[in-house]
Amino acid sequence: MENLELQVLTEKISEELFGLPFVHKAVFNPRLKTTGGRYLLKSHNIEINKRYLEQLGYEEMVGIIKHELCHYHLHLAGRGYKHRDADFRMLLKKVGAPRFCGQLPEKTAARKSGKIIVYECTACRAAYNRKRNMDISRYVCGKCRGKLKKVKEIYSSS
């Protein structure tokens, strides 16, 4: 699917479900990493993460488009368009749009099969398990303020 097809699909969903035209741009944004899509307040354009189409399928992407169109139409109408607003939640239910998008398989796989890095205080021997590296020149032991050293990395297979 290309940007032109996304534009046509977004306009079609807007007309069918909301009864209002979508007169701005809908495009794929390859820079989106942590979200399925976003509605831009200043330009009124909608950006969609193409990886959701590739990894979770067409239906998931349609749900993301519905969600972003809820932001779009409520914002243009001057009503509550934010996630916490009652207007937004009611419109989501009315059109069958998800409140949150699904988790990408690549993200869940990376989170499950991670490594644990073990740091140890050189003074009191307290151990610290971390998922991410830490700069031992900047941080000290929280118990005795001693220096930390990297002991080992544990890789989990599941």
C-alpha positions in Angstrom: 0.0 0.0 0.0 1.3 3.4 -0.9 0.4 6.9 0.3 -2.2 7.5 -2.4 -4.1 4.3 -1.4 -3.9 5.3 2.3 -5.3 8.7 1.4 -8.3 7.1 -0.5 -8.9 4.6 2.3 -8.9 7.4 5.0 -11.3 9.5 3.0 -13.6 6.5 2.5 -13.6 5.6 6.2 -14.2 9.2 7.1 -17.3 9.4 4.8 -18.7 6.1 5.8 -18.3 6.2 9.6 -18.3 9.9 10.5 -20.4 11.3 7.6 -17.8 14.0 7.2 -15.1 14.5 4.6 -11.4 14.2 5.3 -9.8 17.1 3.4 -6.2 16.9 4.6 -3.3 14.5 4.0 -2.9 10.9 5.3 0.6 9.6 4.8 2.9 6.8 6.0 5.7 8.1 8.3 8.6 5.7 8.5 10.1 7.6 11.5 7.2 6.6 13.8 8.6 4.0 16.3 6.4 3.8 19.3 2.9 4.6 18.0 0.6 3.3 15.3 -0.3 6.8 14.1 -0.7 10.4 15.0 -2.9 13.4 14.2 -1.0 16.6 13.8 -2.9 19.5 15.4 -1.4 22.3 13.3 -1.6 20.9 9.8 -4.6 18.5 10.5 -2.7 15.7 8.7 -2.6 12.1 9.8 0.5 10.0 9.9 0.4 6.2 10.0 3.2 3.7 11.0 3.5 1.3 8.0 5.0 -1.4 10.2 1.6 -2.0 11.8 0.2 -2.8 8.3 3.1 -5.1 7.6 3.2 -6.9 10.9 -0.4 -6.8 12.2 -2.4 -6.6 9.0 -5.0 -4.5 7.3 -7.6 -4.5 10.1 -5.2 -3.2 12.7 -4.3 -0.3 10.3 -8.0 0.5 9.7 -8.5 0.6 13.5 -5.6 3.1 13.8 -7.1 5.2 11.0 -10.4 5.3 12.8 -8.7 6.3 16.0 -6.8 9.2 14.3 -10.0 10.3 12.5 -11.7 10.6 15.9 -9.0 13.1 17.0 -9.3 14.9 13.6 -13.1 15.4 13.5 -13.4 16.3 17.2 -10.5 18.8 17.0 -12.0 20.5 13.9 -15.5 20.6 15.7 -13.9 22.3 18.7 -14.8 19.4 21.1 -12.7 17.2 23.4 -10.2 15.4 21.1 -7.7 14.2 23.8 -7.6 10.6 25.0 -9.0 11.6 28.4 -12.0 13.5 27.1 -15.5 12.0 27.3 -16.3 13.2 23.7 -13.3 11.3 22.4 -14.1 8.1 24.3 -17.8 8.1 23.2 -16.8 8.6 19.6 -14.3 5.8 19.8 -17.1 3.4 21.0 -19.5 4.7 18.4 -17.2 4.0 15.4 -15.6 0.9 16.9 -12.1 2.3 17.0 -9.5 1.0 19.5 -8.3 3.2 22.3 -4.8 1.8 21.9 -3.1 0.0 19.0 -1.7 -3.5 19.4 1.9 -4.3 20.3 4.3 -4.9 17.4 5.7 -8.5 17.4 9.2 -7.1 17.0 8.9 -5.0 20.2 7.5 -7.9 22.3 10.2 -10.3 21.1 12.9 -7.8 21.9 11.5 -7.3 25.4 11.1 -11.0 26.2 14.5 -12.2 25.0 16.6 -9.6 26.7 19.8 -9.6 28.6 20.4 -8.7 32.3 23.5 -6.9 33.2 24.7 -7.4 36.8 26.6 -4.6 38.5 28.2 -4.9 41.9 29.5 -2.4 44.5 33.2 -2.8 45.1 32.8 -1.7 48.8 29.6 -3.4 50.2 29.1 -6.1 47.4 25.5 -5.1 46.8 24.3 -6.4 43.4 22.2 -4.4 40.9 20.4 -6.1 38.0 19.8 -3.9 35.0 18.2 -4.3 31.6 20.2 -1.5 30.1 23.9 -0.5 30.4 24.7 2.1 32.9 27.6 4.6 33.0 29.6 3.4 36.0 31.7 6.6 36.0 28.5 8.6 36.8 26.7 6.3 39.2 27.6 5.0 42.6 26.1 2.4 45.0 22.8 3.5 46.5 23.6 1.9 49.9 27.2 3.0 50.6 28.1 5.4 47.8 30.9 3.0 46.7 32.1 2.5 43.1 30.3 0.1 40.8 31.7 -2.5 38.5 30.2 -4.6 35.8 30.2 -8.3 36.8 28.4 -10.2 34.0 25.7 -10.2 31.4 23.0 -12.9 31.5 21.2 -13.7 28.3 17.8 -15.3 28.6 16.5 -17.5 25.8 12.7 -17.1 26.5 
